[in-house]
Amino acid sequence: QLQENQDEIENMMNAIFKGVFVHRYRDAIAEIRAICIEEIGIWMKMYSDAFLNDSYLKYVGWTMHDKQGEVRLKCLTALQGLYYNKELNSKLELFTSRFKDRIVSMTLDKEYDVAVQAIKLLTLVLQSSEEVLTAEDCENVYHLVYSAHRPVAVAAGEFLYKKLFSRRDAEDDGILKRRGRQSPNANLVKTLVFFFLESELHEHAAYLVDSMWDCATDLLKDWECMNSLLLEEPLNGEEPLTDRQESALIEIMLCTIRQAAECHPPVGRGTGKRVGSN
């Protein structure tokens, strides 16, 4: 009897899906399309056994191309709710491989709110499986730390931090209390310098620092470590910083001090509503 009841409920749900959702997710009114996507996201989250498969996920994937930003936004937030739950990751693999390129392209969406949520979704994808995103995919997000729009830049800064700065070697646990160039932050500071120099936007150190300020404050405020890297002799087997790397580190250090003292984003970075043509 329990099985019969379950079958009956699933048949009713299927009838509602085919009779209502399939027609309304392409409704002429954007608000109705947005409601449809929001609801199917809830269905897939609450009843993943029945709804979290490619037969239903494809509707979210297709709708990511919707002309209205509010509808694209609902697609991304619905997907975030799924990727956030690591138990559902295996069921999302096919969808990820099929629609990953579209999500990456949405980080440049003309609507800032959509771009921010696309970056946040990619950060969740990154945490679920590092192999999914190619080096090129990551590069497309990295350069957004220099965006003039702060929410986009901060989201990109968190992605960058999770990808390049959040992993620690097991041996680092034994030297957490060491300071200066022997601290675990030393290699992370160098990574920051290398990234800054590779991006070749040498007048934009303040933008990079501001992007990572919220997620990497402890690293960016480790001035003792930065001083040690500049003033002390390298440890045995350690490569010394080149003049160019030292200059970049000084520039970053000055920007972190200014950010800590002034507590506001650099000039030219705001929270406007539309993406500029930069």
Residue pairs with C-beta under 8 A, 6 or more apart in sequence:
10 50
13 50
17 56
21 36
21 39
21 40
21 59
24 32
24 33
24 36
25 33
25 36
25 37
25 40
25 59
25 63
26 33
27 33
27 36
30 66
30 67
30 68
30 70
30 71
31 70
33 63
33 66
33 68
33 71
34 68
34 70
34 71
34 73
34 74
37 59
37 60
37 63
37 71
37 74
37 75
37 78
38 74
38 77
38 78
40 51
40 56
40 59
40 60
40 78
41 60
41 74
41 77
41 78
41 79
41 81
41 82
42 78
42 81
43 51
43 56
44 51
44 52
44 56
44 57
44 78
44 82
45 52
45 81
45 82
45 85
48 88
48 91
52 82
52 88
52 91
52 92
53 91
54 94
54 95
54 98
57 92
57 95
58 95
60 75
60 78
60 79
61 95
61 98
61 99
61 102
63 71
63 72
63 75
64 72
64 75
64 76
64 99
64 102
64 103
64 106
65 72
65 102
66 72
66 75
69 109
69 110
69 111
69 113
69 114
72 106
72 109
72 111
72 114
73 111
73 113
73 114
73 117
76 103
76 106
76 114
76 117
76 118
76 120
76 121
77 117
79 103
79 121
80 117
80 120
80 121
80 124
82 88
82 92
83 89
83 92
83 121
83 124
83 125
83 128
84 124
86 128
89 128
89 129
92 128
93 129
96 125
96 129
96 132
97 132
100 125
100 132
100 133
100 137
103 118
103 121
103 122
103 125
104 118
104 122
104 133
104 137
104 140
104 141
106 114
106 115
106 118
107 115
107 118
107 119
107 122
107 140
107 141
107 144
107 152
107 156
108 115
108 140
108 275
109 115
109 118
109 275
110 274
110 275
111 274
111 275
112 149
112 151
112 152
112 271
112 272
112 273
112 274
112 275
115 144
115 149
115 152
115 155
115 275
116 151
116 152
116 155
119 141
119 144
119 152
119 155
119 156
119 158
119 159
120 155
120 158
122 133
122 137
122 141
122 159
123 155
123 158
123 159
123 162
125 132
125 133
126 132
126 133
126 159
126 162
126 163
127 162
130 163
138 159
138 163
141 156
141 159
141 160
142 156
142 159
142 160
142 195
142 199
143 156
143 199
144 152
144 153
144 155
144 156
145 153
145 156
145 157
145 160
145 207
145 208
145 211
145 212
146 153
146 199
146 201
146 204
146 207
146 208
146 211
147 153
147 156
147 207
147 211
147 269
147 278
148 268
148 269
148 270
148 272
148 276
148 278
149 269
149 270
149 271
149 272
149 275
150 210
150 265
150 269
150 270
150 271
151 271
153 207
153 210
153 211
153 269
154 210
154 211
154 214
154 215
156 211
157 208
157 211
157 212
157 213
157 214
157 215
157 216
158 214
158 215
160 195
160 211
160 212
161 212
161 215
161 216
164 191
164 195
165 188
165 191
165 192
165 216
165 219
168 184
172 184
175 182
175 183
175 184
176 183
176 184
178 184
179 224
179 225
179 228
180 186
180 224
180 225
180 227
180 228
180 232
181 225
181 228
181 229
181 232
181 234
181 235
182 228
182 235
183 222
183 224
183 225
185 218
185 219
185 222
185 225
186 225
186 228
186 229
188 219
189 219
189 222
189 225
189 226
189 229
189 249
190 229
190 241
190 245
192 208
192 212
192 219
192 252
193 241
193 245
193 248
193 249
193 252
194 245
195 208
196 202
196 205
196 208
196 248
196 252
197 244
197 245
197 248
199 208
201 207
201 208
202 248
202 251
205 248
205 251
205 252
205 254
205 255
206 255
206 258
206 259
206 266
207 266
207 269
208 252
208 255
209 220
209 252
209 255
209 256
209 259
210 259
210 265
210 266
210 269
212 219
212 220
213 220
213 259
220 256
220 259
221 256
221 260
223 253
223 256
223 257
226 249
226 252
226 253
229 241
229 249
230 241
230 246
230 249
230 250
234 240
241 249
255 266
